[in-house]
Amino acid sequence: MGAVVEVQANEILGSHCHSWLPGSCLSIITMSSSKQRLIQGMHQDLSCPICLQLFQSPVTTECGHTFCQACLARVATEESEGKTAPSCPTCQALTKVEQLRINQQMEHLVQSFRQVPRDHCEEHLDPLSVYCEQDRQVICGVCASLGKHKGHNIITAAEAHQRMKKQLPQQQVQLQEAQIRKEKTIALLNRQIAEVEETVSRFKHQVAEQLGVMRSYLGALESSLGQEAEKVQQQASEALQNERKTMARYLDQLKQMEMVLGEVQDEPQTEFLRKYCLVASRLQKILGESPPIARMDIQLPIISDEFKFQVWRKMFRAIMPALENLTFDPATAQANLVVSEDGKRVECVEHKQAVSTDDPQRFDKSNCLVSRQSFSQGEHYWEVTVDDKPRWALGIISAETGRKGRLHATPSNGFWLVGCKEGKSYEAYVEHKEPRSLKLEGKPSRIGIYLSFDDGLLAFYDASDEDNLVQIFAFRERFTGTVYPFFDVCWHDKGKNSQPLIIYTPESQER
């Protein structure tokens, strides 16, 4: 095919110069090249420097440069958003874009240029009749035979048109598939952006809320300490003022004695001795009654590291969530457990209650139950009074965890627990054959449990002193799904472990 095209191209070339000398043929090519450069130059002069396309509604600035009206307006808008004055994109001269009008003469030139035939080779002025598969370009026969496409795989333009027309539907499908993929990607990015914004917003709200609680607590503490200091100051001032009055009276007595001694000094011998003995006796009495200098010790809190630590502990309790108003769920309690009417107290008894054990929500073997309330997000805090009960276990259980038969209390089985044995041995039920032993400084009478879904944290505290929470143990895990507060009352052991578990609810909870 390439040879045939080359012969055709030579014939076409020969038809232009069959009566010319070879030098004349060269002149035709030279003239064609000049025309090509002219057309290229006109195309460049009639193109917008911004979009590099032929002008659309051209406008000319005061500095003499021409642009598409829409292109210049877009640039001016971007500059105004950046708080800079609109300027010419070519020379940076200040430009009043809103006052520019369409350059009618330039627009007519562009319209005329668009009417120049585009189906002829700009270099050889021959029809664009063949297609170069290597360069993917429509060319003329001369380009195929003598030009830079010589030796390339050449087919007719009609054949190329048919081939590409057949490929068009497949390319449209590929384009649509690519578009769908990009739209899904953009939708995913939009969701991620929204999630980031929501996360940051939630974080800012939590920071403001927590710092607000801290400021409120510190303000109350500052006021309390200030009142205590003023009270001490008042007491000390009153005591010192009374002491000052006593000293003033004593000083007056000393001054009077000084005057008397001065008067006695000039008396005759007999009178001097008589008066001096009286004065000396009185003077010794006054000097003997001399009150000691008072020392007032002002008892105020010392701003020491220990004081700061105690303040931090109290503030830590202040920023904990409010106590959840939990109640035991009797429908989940094992048959030996008895729940009080208000749902705040549970104990294990020797005889089983007349309850159905077929309910999948009820524990049938272990002396356990859960609360009516469940959690799936946010942060929560509750406290359970254990007092001197020797055996118990507390924590959370996954809603999907089975409640029948013997329970294997590990996180992988949906249990996150801390417990006590024999009244002195404390354990965390972790992923091991044996629970992890915990060392506590004292024996807690009340256990605080803090759950945060956002932080992936379940922490246990000795809450015996409500102003001084001491952490016992913490599980760190991303909790998914719904969980219930869990309570293992343990077997009553013939009365040795009959003490109840009580959900702590203060009469007035100040936050």
Secondary structure, DSSP 8 states (H G I E B T S, - for coil): -HHHHHHHHHHHHHHHSTTS-HHHHHHHHHHHHHHHHHHHHHHHHTB-TTT-SB-SSEEE-TTS-EEEHHHHHHHHHHHHHTT---B-TTT--B--GGG--B-HHHHHHHHHHHTS--SB-TTT--B--EEETTTTEEE-HHHHHTSTTTTS-EEEHHHHHHHHHHHHHHHHHHHHHHHHHHHHHHHHHHHHHHHHHHHHHHHHHHHHHHHHHHHHHHHHHHHHHHHHHHHHHHHHHHHHHHHHHHHHHHHHHHHHHHHHHHHHTTS-HHHHHHHHHHHHHHHHHHHHT--------------SHHHHHHHHHHHHHHTS--B----B-GGGS-TTEEE-TTSSEEEE-SS--S--S--TTS-SSSSEEEBS--BSSSEEEEEEE-TT-SSEEEEEEETTS--SSS---SGGGTEEEEEEETTTEEEE--SSSS-EEE--SS--SEEEEEEETTTTEEEEEE-SSTT--EEEEEEE----S-EEEEEE----TTTTT---EEE---SS---
